[in-house]
Amino acid sequence: MAGVLDADTHVLEHEGMWEGFDDGGPMYPYRPLLVNLPTDTSWGNRNAFWLIDGEMYPKAAGRNAFPLHTPTTAAAEMERTDISLGARWMTSVSERVGDMDERGVAVQIVFPTVFLALGIQIPELEIAICRAYNRFMAAACAESANRLRFVATLPFQSRDAAIAEMNRAKEARAAGLFFRYVETERSLGDPYFDPIYEEANRLRLPVCLHTGRALFSATGPVAGGSNAAAAFTSLVSRRVPERYPDLKFGFVEFGSMWLPETSHRFLRQQKRTYVGPTSPSTRAARFDAQLLKDYRIFIACFADDNLPSVLQYSGPDNLMAGSDYVHQDPAQEVHMVDDLRARGDVDPDVIERILCDNPRNFYAL
């Protein structure tokens, strides 16, 4: 049995990440700029943000707000004592690895933070910011002796640029590709993504679908099981995994409780009957107990999810677990390993698969 692989951790973006932005090219004046406010405004101690193309990220208050942990110059972040800045920034790999040792984790998969709610309208700027992020993360992870692996961000507004960035990320030993439940105002089953999926299939880089919102002006929550269900339905109903037999799809930080409800809805859809003419577009998509395994779909559960119920639909080989390390929100699992191993309602062998074998299978590590 391999060591524990934490399927969902994060880095907090900082000013050093944008050094050498666009190699000083035409997008350099558009680089993310750090803005700090006084603490006596309506923003309170969430008083810092990134200014990117005239928009603020994150938007900690007001209409359509999405507070995040970046930038760390916000008073709320500067007051933290649980995790060092160097570990949060990944500028001190040794401190981060020390935290992993204390938590009983052998490998962390690292996702971004500001990209969880980032909507850039200029394609060239999106290319530059993704490249800067991936370059920094590749260099940081290279110092970890394979204990830290990053998930690469992609400039989806340009499919050619996204494919080029995927290849650079593969060479830099990225563990996967960062997606949200909607990209470029399209659901993930949209044919627009077919060339990207085809290249990901060739490169053996998994699609890592994480909670988030792709557009600054988009409505709805940044996170939520309903978003996972929407993305899952889009991929499955259009049978996307059938076209790319080596491509894996992971749902991260949604928990797993959405799966039984979504599965039940699919099963009811299969049983429905029609009166009058029908067309192929109205037929129910496939769903059965073998679907997740056949479609190579993996789901990151929470340690307190109703796993006996979830396992009826997922099976023992398609669940994994992530701690949301460095974030302090409802998804964080400070004692993920101990909490899962302490459960008495799931076979210990299945728990070890969730902690160790299944995420290594998904990320091909």
KEKE-3310 file (N, C-alpha, C; in steps of 0.2 Angstrom, whole numbers, plus 5000, padded with zeros to 4 digits):
npx = (5004:5003:5009:4999:4990:4986:4972:4968:4974:4980:4988:4993:4992:5004:5014:5027:5024:5021:5032:5043:5032:5024:5036:5040:5034:5020:5009:5013:5011:4998:4998:4994:4990:4994:4983:4979:4968:4962:4958:4946:4935:4920:4925:4932:4943:4946:4954:4962:4966:4968:4971:4965:4965:4956:4946:4942:4949:4950:4932:4927:4916:4899:4888:4887:4898:4914:4924:4941:4957:4968:4974:4988:4991:4980:4972:4966:4972:4986:4985:4984:4990:4991:4997:5012:5017:5027:5024:5011:5013:5021:5034:5043:5047:5051:5045:5032:5032:5035:5023:5016:5021:5018:5004:5003:5004:5010:5011:5006:4993:4992:4982:4976:4972:4966:4962:4950:4940:4940:4939:4944:4944:4952:4960:4975:4980:4975:4982:4995:4994:4991:5002:5012:5008:5009:5023:5029:5024:5029:5042:5043:5037:5047:5057:5053:5056:5047:5036:5027:5015:5008:4993:4989:4985:4974:4973:4958:4951:4958:4960:4971:4982:4979:4981:4995:5000:4996:5005:5018:5015:5015:5028:5034:5030:5017:5002:4989:4975:4967:4950:4934:4917:4910:4917:4922:4909:4903:4896:4905:4903:4902:4906:4916:4927:4932:4945:4954:4951:4955:4969:4973:4969:4979:4991:4989:4984:4974:4958:4954:4941:4937:4929:4922:4921:4919:4917:4918:4907:4897:4883:4878:4884:4901:4906:4899:4888:4878:4883:4893:4885:4879:4890:4894:4882:4883:4894:4892:4879:4882:4891:4905:4917:4918:4923:4936:4947:4957:4957:4954:4943:4941:4932:4933:4933:4919:4914:4905:4892:4883:4882:4874:4861:4861:4864:4852:4843:4847:4844:4830:4827:4830:4820:4809:4794:4787:4774:4769:4778:4796:4813:4831:4838:4830:4832:4837:4853:4866:4867:4873:4879:4892:4896:4905:4917:4920:4919:4930:4929:4932:4929:4932:4929:4922:4928:4917:4906:4892:4897:4894:4882:4886:4896:4888:4885:4897:4907:4921:4933:4934:4933:4942:4951:4953:4961:4960:4970:4978:4967:4954:4939:4923:4927:4939:4949:4957:4961:4961:4966:4967:4953:4946:4952:4947:4934:4920:4911:4914:4924:4940:4950:4944:4945:4958:4961:4954:4962:4975:4977:4967:4968:4981:4980:4971:4978:4989:5001)
npy = (4994:5011:5027:5040:5050:5066:5073:5086:5101:5118:5132:5149:5163:5175:5190:5187:5177:5183:5188:5193:5193:5188:5188:5201:5206:5212:5210:5213:5226:5223:5215:5205:5216:5221:5226:5235:5239:5250:5244:5248:5249:5243:5231:5226:5215:5208:5214:5216:5214:5207:5217:5215:5218:5228:5223:5217:5204:5192:5195:5201:5205:5211:5212:5196:5191:5183:5178:5174:5166:5173:5189:5187:5198:5203:5208:5197:5186:5189:5187:5174:5159:5146:5140:5142:5157:5154:5141:5142:5150:5142:5145:5141:5126:5116:5119:5116:5103:5098:5100:5091:5079:5079:5078:5065:5063:5058:5063:5079:5085:5100:5114:5130:5146:5159:5157:5150:5159:5167:5178:5181:5192:5195:5186:5185:5190:5180:5169:5173:5174:5161:5155:5161:5157:5143:5141:5146:5136:5124:5126:5127:5114:5106:5106:5097:5084:5075:5076:5086:5090:5099:5106:5111:5127:5132:5142:5144:5152:5152:5138:5133:5139:5134:5120:5120:5125:5114:5104:5110:5110:5096:5092:5099:5091:5091:5086:5086:5094:5110:5113:5121:5120:5126:5133:5146:5150:5139:5122:5107:5097:5102:5102:5111:5109:5097:5096:5099:5089:5078:5080:5080:5067:5060:5065:5059:5066:5070:5077:5089:5093:5106:5115:5131:5146:5152:5165:5182:5189:5180:5172:5163:5150:5149:5137:5120:5106:5105:5111:5102:5091:5096:5097:5084:5078:5084:5079:5065:5063:5067:5057:5059:5053:5041:5044:5046:5036:5035:5045:5053:5059:5070:5075:5087:5094:5095:5087:5071:5068:5073:5063:5051:5057:5062:5051:5043:5051:5050:5036:5036:5043:5034:5025:5031:5033:5037:5045:5046:5053:5051:5056:5054:5063:5064:5053:5044:5045:5034:5026:5016:5004:5002:5013:5024:5018:5013:5025:5031:5040:5050:5054:5066:5063:5070:5068:5065:5062:5052:5038:5024:5025:5032:5024:5014:5018:5023:5013:5004:5009:5022:5033:5046:5057:5073:5087:5100:5109:5123:5131:5139:5134:5127:5115:5111:5099:5096:5085:5074:5061:5054:5055:5048:5035:5032:5029:5018:5012:5008:4997:4995:4992:4998:5011:5013:5012:5024:5034:5031:5022:5025:5039:5039:5032:5040:5052:5046:5043)
npz = (5000:4995:5001:5009:4998:4996:4988:4986:4988:4991:4984:4989:4980:4977:4976:4971:4962:4950:4944:4931:4922:4907:4901:4901:4890:4879:4888:4900:4906:4911:4921:4936:4950:4966:4978:4993:5006:5019:5035:5041:5032:5023:5019:5029:5037:5026:5017:5005:4988:4971:4957:4941:4925:4927:4936:4952:4961:4975:4976:4990:4997:4995:4980:4972:4978:4982:4993:4995:5000:4995:4991:5002:5010:5016:5031:5038:5033:5037:5050:5053:5061:5059:5048:5040:5031:5021:5018:5013:5002:4995:4994:5003:5003:5011:5024:5020:5017:5029:5036:5029:5034:5047:5046:5041:5027:5011:4998:4990:4980:4971:4969:4962:4969:4967:4954:4956:4955:4944:4930:4915:4901:4891:4879:4877:4889:4898:4893:4897:4911:4915:4911:4918:4931:4930:4927:4939:4948:4943:4946:4960:4964:4959:4968:4978:4979:4972:4981:4980:4968:4955:4948:4932:4925:4912:4897:4892:4882:4870:4861:4854:4861:4874:4872:4869:4881:4889:4884:4888:4902:4904:4902:4912:4923:4928:4937:4933:4925:4927:4928:4929:4933:4923:4908:4898:4896:4893:4895:4901:4893:4880:4863:4860:4868:4863:4856:4866:4875:4868:4866:4880:4883:4875:4881:4893:4904:4918:4919:4930:4939:4948:4962:4958:4949:4933:4927:4930:4931:4932:4939:4954:4966:4971:4975:4976:4977:4968:4956:4953:4950:4938:4929:4929:4923:4911:4905:4906:4899:4887:4884:4884:4890:4883:4871:4873:4878:4887:4896:4911:4923:4937:4951:4962:4978:4980:4988:4991:4992:4983:4973:4975:4974:4961:4954:4956:4950:4937:4935:4937:4925:4915:4916:4912:4902:4885:4878:4862:4848:4849:4850:4846:4854:4866:4873:4887:4895:4898:4913:4926:4939:4935:4929:4934:4935:4922:4915:4920:4931:4945:4962:4975:4991:5007:5024:5032:5025:5020:5017:5016:5008:4997:4991:4986:4973:4968:4970:4976:4971:4965:4973:4982:4993:4999:5008:5007:5011:5017:5015:5024:5026:5023:5017:5022:5029:5042:5050:5041:5037:5049:5053:5043:5044:5056:5055:5057:5049:5037:5027:5032:5022:5011:5015:5015:5001:4997:5002:4997:4986:4976:4973:4968:4957:4949:4947:4941:4947)
capx = (5000:5007:5007:4993:4990:4981:4970:4966:4977:4980:4993:4990:4996:5008:5017:5033:5022:5020:5039:5044:5026:5024:5043:5041:5030:5014:5004:5016:5007:4991:5000:4990:4993:4991:4979:4978:4964:4962:4953:4940:4930:4915:4928:4934:4949:4947:4956:4967:4964:4972:4968:4967:4961:4950:4942:4946:4949:4943:4927:4925:4909:4894:4884:4891:4905:4917:4930:4946:4962:4973:4981:4989:4992:4974:4973:4963:4978:4992:4984:4984:4996:4991:5001:5017:5017:5031:5020:5005:5015:5026:5041:5047:5044:5053:5040:5026:5033:5035:5016:5013:5023:5014:4997:5003:5003:5016:5011:5000:4991:4991:4977:4977:4966:4963:4958:4944:4934:4944:4936:4948:4941:4957:4964:4982:4981:4973:4988:5001:4993:4991:5009:5016:5007:5012:5030:5031:5022:5033:5049:5042:5036:5053:5061:5050:5057:5041:5030:5022:5013:5003:4988:4990:4979:4974:4969:4953:4948:4961:4961:4978:4986:4978:4985:5002:5001:4996:5012:5023:5014:5017:5035:5035:5027:5010:4998:4983:4973:4962:4944:4929:4911:4908:4922:4921:4902:4901:4897:4910:4901:4902:4911:4921:4932:4935:4952:4957:4951:4959:4976:4974:4969:4985:4996:4987:4984:4967:4954:4953:4936:4937:4924:4925:4916:4924:4916:4918:4900:4893:4879:4878:4889:4908:4906:4892:4886:4874:4888:4896:4880:4878:4896:4893:4877:4885:4899:4889:4874:4885:4896:4912:4922:4918:4927:4943:4947:4963:4956:4951:4939:4940:4927:4937:4930:4912:4911:4903:4885:4879:4882:4868:4855:4862:4863:4845:4839:4848:4841:4823:4827:4831:4814:4803:4791:4785:4768:4770:4785:4802:4819:4837:4840:4826:4834:4841:4860:4868:4869:4873:4884:4899:4898:4911:4923:4920:4921:4936:4927:4934:4926:4935:4924:4924:4929:4911:4901:4888:4901:4890:4877:4890:4899:4884:4885:4904:4911:4927:4939:4933:4933:4948:4950:4957:4961:4959:4976:4979:4961:4950:4932:4919:4930:4945:4950:4963:4963:4958:4969:4964:4946:4944:4954:4943:4927:4919:4906:4917:4929:4947:4953:4942:4947:4965:4960:4952:4967:4981:4978:4963:4971:4987:4977:4968:4984:4994:5008)
capy = (5000:5017:5032:5044:5056:5072:5074:5093:5106:5124:5137:5156:5167:5181:5195:5184:5173:5187:5191:5191:5192:5189:5190:5209:5208:5217:5209:5215:5231:5220:5209:5206:5221:5220:5232:5235:5244:5251:5239:5251:5249:5238:5225:5223:5212:5205:5221:5215:5210:5208:5221:5212:5221:5233:5220:5215:5197:5190:5200:5198:5208:5214:5207:5191:5191:5176:5179:5169:5167:5177:5190:5186:5204:5205:5207:5190:5181:5190:5185:5167:5156:5138:5137:5148:5160:5151:5135:5144:5153:5137:5148:5137:5119:5112:5120:5113:5096:5097:5100:5085:5074:5079:5075:5058:5063:5057:5068:5083:5088:5107:5118:5137:5149:5165:5155:5148:5164:5172:5178:5186:5193:5196:5180:5186:5190:5174:5165:5176:5173:5154:5153:5163:5153:5136:5141:5146:5130:5119:5127:5125:5107:5102:5106:5093:5077:5072:5076:5091:5090:5104:5105:5116:5131:5133:5148:5141:5156:5150:5131:5131:5141:5129:5114:5122:5125:5107:5101:5113:5107:5089:5092:5101:5086:5093:5080:5086:5100:5113:5115:5123:5117:5130:5137:5150:5150:5132:5116:5104:5092:5106:5100:5116:5106:5091:5096:5099:5083:5074:5081:5078:5060:5058:5066:5056:5071:5070:5083:5090:5098:5109:5120:5137:5150:5154:5171:5187:5192:5174:5171:5156:5150:5147:5130:5117:5100:5106:5112:5095:5087:5099:5095:5077:5077:5086:5074:5058:5063:5067:5052:5062:5048:5035:5046:5047:5030:5035:5051:5052:5065:5070:5080:5089:5099:5096:5081:5065:5067:5074:5057:5047:5060:5063:5044:5042:5055:5046:5030:5037:5045:5028:5021:5035:5031:5042:5044:5050:5052:5053:5057:5052:5068:5063:5046:5044:5043:5028:5026:5010:5003:5001:5019:5028:5014:5012:5031:5033:5046:5049:5059:5067:5064:5072:5062:5064:5060:5046:5034:5018:5027:5034:5018:5010:5021:5024:5007:5006:5011:5028:5038:5048:5062:5079:5090:5108:5112:5131:5135:5138:5135:5121:5110:5109:5092:5096:5078:5070:5054:5051:5055:5043:5029:5031:5027:5011:5010:5007:4992:4998:4991:5003:5018:5014:5014:5031:5038:5030:5019:5028:5045:5038:5029:5045:5056:5042:5043)
capz = (5000:4995:5006:5008:4993:4997:4981:4985:4992:4987:4985:4989:4975:4980:4971:4967:4956:4944:4942:4924:4919:4900:4899:4899:4884:4879:4893:4906:4910:4913:4926:4942:4954:4973:4981:5000:5008:5026:5038:5043:5027:5023:5017:5035:5037:5020:5014:5000:4982:4965:4952:4935:4919:4929:4940:4958:4963:4975:4978:4997:4999:4990:4976:4968:4982:4982:4997:4995:5005:4992:4993:5010:5013:5019:5038:5040:5032:5041:5057:5054:5064:5058:5042:5038:5024:5016:5016:5009:4996:4992:4994:5008:5002:5017:5029:5018:5018:5037:5038:5027:5038:5053:5044:5038:5020:5007:4992:4990:4973:4973:4965:4963:4973:4963:4948:4958:4954:4939:4923:4911:4895:4885:4878:4878:4896:4901:4892:4901:4918:4916:4910:4924:4937:4929:4928:4946:4952:4941:4949:4967:4965:4957:4974:4983:4978:4970:4986:4978:4961:4953:4943:4928:4923:4905:4894:4888:4877:4864:4861:4852:4867:4879:4870:4869:4888:4891:4883:4893:4909:4904:4902:4919:4927:4931:4939:4930:4921:4931:4925:4933:4930:4916:4906:4892:4896:4890:4899:4899:4887:4874:4858:4860:4872:4861:4854:4872:4878:4864:4868:4887:4882:4872:4886:4899:4909:4919:4919:4937:4939:4955:4963:4956:4945:4928:4925:4935:4931:4933:4945:4957:4971:4969:4976:4978:4974:4962:4951:4951:4946:4932:4925:4928:4919:4904:4902:4905:4895:4880:4883:4882:4892:4878:4865:4875:4882:4892:4899:4918:4926:4944:4954:4968:4983:4980:4992:4987:4993:4977:4968:4975:4971:4954:4951:4957:4945:4930:4935:4935:4918:4911:4917:4910:4895:4882:4874:4856:4845:4852:4845:4850:4859:4872:4876:4894:4895:4902:4920:4930:4944:4933:4925:4936:4933:4914:4912:4924:4934:4952:4966:4981:4996:5013:5028:5036:5020:5021:5012:5014:5003:4991:4989:4982:4967:4966:4970:4981:4967:4962:4978:4984:4998:4999:5014:5006:5015:5017:5015:5030:5023:5025:5014:5025:5033:5045:5052:5036:5037:5055:5053:5038:5047:5063:5053:5059:5045:5030:5027:5032:5016:5006:5017:5012:4994:4996:5004:4994:4979:4971:4970:4964:4950:4945:4945:4938:4951)
cpx = (5004:5005:5001:4994:4984:4978:4968:4969:4978:4987:4990:4995:4999:5012:5023:5030:5022:5027:5040:5038:5026:5031:5044:5038:5024:5009:5007:5013:5000:4992:4995:4994:4990:4989:4977:4973:4964:4957:4947:4935:4925:4919:4931:4941:4951:4949:4961:4964:4969:4968:4970:4962:4954:4946:4946:4944:4953:4939:4924:4919:4905:4891:4889:4898:4907:4924:4934:4952:4968:4970:4982:4991:4986:4975:4971:4968:4984:4991:4984:4991:4996:4996:5006:5015:5021:5028:5014:5007:5019:5032:5046:5044:5046:5048:5033:5026:5033:5028:5013:5015:5019:5007:4997:5002:5010:5016:5005:4999:4989:4987:4978:4971:4963:4959:4952:4938:4938:4941:4940:4946:4946:4961:4971:4984:4980:4979:4994:5000:4993:4999:5013:5015:5010:5019:5032:5030:5027:5040:5048:5041:5043:5058:5059:5052:5051:5035:5025:5021:5008:4998:4988:4984:4980:4970:4964:4950:4952:4963:4968:4983:4985:4982:4992:5004:5001:5002:5017:5022:5016:5024:5037:5032:5021:5006:4991:4981:4967:4956:4939:4922:4908:4915:4920:4913:4899:4901:4902:4909:4901:4907:4917:4928:4935:4942:4956:4957:4955:4966:4977:4974:4976:4991:4995:4987:4976:4964:4952:4948:4935:4931:4927:4919:4921:4923:4915:4910:4895:4889:4880:4884:4896:4909:4899:4891:4882:4878:4891:4891:4879:4884:4896:4888:4879:4890:4896:4884:4877:4891:4903:4917:4923:4922:4934:4945:4953:4962:4952:4948:4938:4936:4930:4933:4923:4909:4908:4895:4880:4878:4876:4862:4855:4861:4856:4841:4841:4844:4833:4822:4827:4824:4808:4801:4788:4778:4769:4777:4791:4808:4825:4839:4836:4828:4838:4848:4861:4869:4868:4879:4891:4901:4904:4917:4925:4922:4927:4934:4928:4931:4930:4929:4926:4924:4922:4905:4898:4891:4897:4885:4881:4893:4895:4884:4892:4908:4917:4933:4939:4932:4940:4946:4955:4956:4959:4965:4977:4973:4958:4943:4929:4922:4936:4944:4956:4966:4960:4960:4966:4957:4943:4946:4950:4936:4926:4913:4908:4923:4936:4951:4951:4944:4954:4965:4959:4958:4974:4981:4974:4966:4977:4985:4975:4974:4989:5001:5010)
cpy = (5006:5022:5036:5049:5060:5074:5082:5097:5112:5128:5144:5160:5173:5185:5191:5179:5176:5190:5189:5190:5193:5190:5197:5211:5212:5216:5211:5221:5229:5215:5211:5211:5220:5226:5231:5241:5245:5245:5242:5253:5244:5231:5222:5221:5208:5211:5221:5212:5211:5212:5218:5214:5224:5230:5218:5207:5195:5196:5198:5200:5211:5209:5203:5190:5183:5177:5173:5171:5171:5184:5189:5192:5206:5203:5200:5185:5182:5188:5178:5164:5148:5136:5143:5151:5156:5144:5137:5146:5148:5140:5144:5129:5115:5113:5116:5105:5094:5096:5093:5079:5074:5077:5068:5058:5063:5062:5072:5085:5096:5111:5125:5139:5154:5162:5151:5152:5169:5172:5183:5186:5194:5190:5180:5186:5184:5169:5167:5174:5166:5152:5155:5159:5146:5136:5141:5139:5124:5120:5125:5118:5103:5102:5101:5086:5073:5072:5081:5090:5095:5102:5111:5120:5132:5139:5146:5145:5154:5142:5129:5133:5136:5122:5115:5122:5118:5103:5104:5110:5100:5088:5094:5096:5088:5086:5080:5093:5103:5115:5117:5120:5120:5133:5140:5150:5144:5127:5112:5098:5095:5103:5105:5113:5100:5091:5096:5092:5078:5074:5079:5070:5057:5059:5062:5060:5072:5077:5083:5095:5100:5114:5127:5140:5153:5161:5176:5189:5186:5174:5164:5156:5148:5140:5127:5111:5100:5107:5106:5091:5090:5097:5088:5075:5079:5081:5068:5058:5064:5062:5054:5056:5043:5037:5046:5042:5030:5041:5050:5059:5064:5076:5081:5095:5100:5091:5076:5064:5069:5068:5053:5050:5061:5056:5042:5045:5052:5040:5031:5039:5039:5024:5025:5032:5037:5040:5049:5049:5054:5054:5055:5057:5068:5057:5048:5042:5037:5030:5019:5010:5003:5008:5022:5024:5014:5019:5035:5040:5045:5055:5060:5068:5068:5067:5061:5063:5053:5041:5028:5019:5028:5028:5014:5012:5022:5018:5009:5009:5018:5034:5040:5054:5067:5084:5098:5112:5119:5134:5134:5140:5128:5115:5107:5103:5092:5089:5073:5062:5051:5050:5049:5036:5027:5028:5019:5008:5008:5002:4996:4998:4997:5010:5019:5015:5021:5035:5037:5028:5023:5034:5044:5035:5035:5050:5053:5043:5037)
cpz = (5000:5000:5004:5002:4994:4990:4980:4990:4988:4989:4985:4985:4979:4974:4967:4962:4950:4941:4935:4920:4911:4897:4898:4893:4884:4884:4900:4910:4913:4919:4932:4947:4961:4976:4988:5002:5016:5029:5041:5038:5028:5021:5024:5035:5031:5015:5009:4994:4976:4960:4945:4929:4922:4934:4946:4959:4970:4977:4985:5000:4994:4986:4972:4972:4982:4986:4996:4999:5001:4991:5001:5013:5017:5027:5041:5038:5036:5048:5058:5057:5063:5053:5040:5032:5019:5013:5011:5002:4992:4990:4998:5007:5008:5023:5027:5019:5025:5039:5035:5031:5044:5052:5041:5031:5016:5001:4992:4982:4975:4967:4966:4968:4969:4957:4950:4956:4949:4932:4919:4904:4889:4885:4879:4885:4900:4899:4896:4908:4920:4915:4916:4930:4936:4930:4935:4950:4950:4945:4956:4968:4963:4963:4979:4983:4977:4975:4984:4970:4960:4948:4939:4926:4915:4902:4889:4882:4870:4865:4859:4858:4873:4878:4871:4877:4891:4890:4887:4900:4909:4905:4909:4925:4931:4932:4935:4927:4925:4927:4931:4930:4924:4914:4899:4891:4893:4895:4897:4894:4880:4869:4857:4863:4869:4859:4861:4875:4874:4865:4875:4887:4880:4877:4892:4905:4911:4920:4927:4938:4947:4956:4961:4951:4939:4926:4930:4936:4932:4939:4948:4962:4967:4969:4977:4974:4968:4955:4949:4948:4939:4927:4924:4923:4912:4901:4901:4900:4888:4879:4881:4884:4887:4872:4867:4880:4887:4896:4906:4920:4933:4946:4961:4972:4983:4985:4988:4987:4988:4972:4969:4972:4964:4950:4951:4951:4938:4930:4934:4928:4914:4911:4914:4903:4892:4878:4868:4853:4849:4847:4849:4855:4866:4876:4882:4892:4899:4909:4923:4935:4942:4929:4927:4934:4926:4912:4916:4927:4942:4956:4973:4986:5002:5018:5032:5031:5022:5016:5011:5008:4997:4988:4985:4975:4964:4965:4974:4977:4964:4967:4980:4990:4997:5005:5013:5010:5012:5017:5021:5028:5025:5022:5017:5029:5036:5048:5047:5036:5043:5055:5049:5041:5053:5061:5054:5054:5038:5031:5027:5026:5011:5008:5014:5005:4993:4997:5000:4987:4974:4968:4966:4957:4946:4943:4942:4941:4954)
residu = (MET:ALA:GLY:VAL:LEU:ASP:ALA:ASP:THR:HIS:VAL:LEU:GLU:HIS:GLU:GLY:MET:TRP:GLU:GLY:PHE:ASP:ASP:GLY:GLY:PRO:MET:TYR:PRO:TYR:ARG:PRO:LEU:LEU:VAL:ASN:LEU:PRO:THR:ASP:THR:SER:TRP:GLY:ASN:ARG:ASN:ALA:PHE:TRP:LEU:ILE:ASP:GLY:GLU:MET:TYR:PRO:LYS:ALA:ALA:GLY:ARG:ASN:ALA:PHE:PRO:LEU:HIS:THR:PRO:THR:THR:ALA:ALA:ALA:GLU:MET:GLU:ARG:THR:ASP:ILE:SER:LEU:GLY:ALA:ARG:TRP:MET:THR:SER:VAL:SER:GLU:ARG:VAL:GLY:ASP:MET:ASP:GLU:ARG:GLY:VAL:ALA:VAL:GLN:ILE:VAL:PHE:PRO:THR:VAL:PHE:LEU:ALA:LEU:GLY:ILE:GLN:ILE:PRO:GLU:LEU:GLU:ILE:ALA:ILE:CYS:ARG:ALA:TYR:ASN:ARG:PHE:MET:ALA:ALA:ALA:CYS:ALA:GLU:SER:ALA:ASN:ARG:LEU:ARG:PHE:VAL:ALA:THR:LEU:PRO:PHE:GLN:SER:ARG:ASP:ALA:ALA:ILE:ALA:GLU:MET:ASN:ARG:ALA:LYS:GLU:ALA:ARG:ALA:ALA:GLY:LEU:PHE:PHE:ARG:TYR:VAL:GLU:THR:GLU:ARG:SER:LEU:GLY:ASP:PRO:TYR:PHE:ASP:PRO:ILE:TYR:GLU:GLU:ALA:ASN:ARG:LEU:ARG:LEU:PRO:VAL:CYS:LEU:HIS:THR:GLY:ARG:ALA:LEU:PHE:SER:ALA:THR:GLY:PRO:VAL:ALA:GLY:GLY:SER:ASN:ALA:ALA:ALA:ALA:PHE:THR:SER:LEU:VAL:SER:ARG:ARG:VAL:PRO:GLU:ARG:TYR:PRO:ASP:LEU:LYS:PHE:GLY:PHE:VAL:GLU:PHE:GLY:SER:MET:TRP:LEU:PRO:GLU:THR:SER:HIS:ARG:PHE:LEU:ARG:GLN:GLN:LYS:ARG:THR:TYR:VAL:GLY:PRO:THR:SER:PRO:SER:THR:ARG:ALA:ALA:ARG:PHE:ASP:ALA:GLN:LEU:LEU:LYS:ASP:TYR:ARG:ILE:PHE:ILE:ALA:CYS:PHE:ALA:ASP:ASP:ASN:LEU:PRO:SER:VAL:LEU:GLN:TYR:SER:GLY:PRO:ASP:ASN:LEU:MET:ALA:GLY:SER:ASP:TYR:VAL:HIS:GLN:ASP:PRO:ALA:GLN:GLU:VAL:HIS:MET:VAL:ASP:ASP:LEU:ARG:ALA:ARG:GLY:ASP:VAL:ASP:PRO:ASP:VAL:ILE:GLU:ARG:ILE:LEU:CYS:ASP:ASN:PRO:ARG:ASN:PHE:TYR:ALA:LEU)
# end
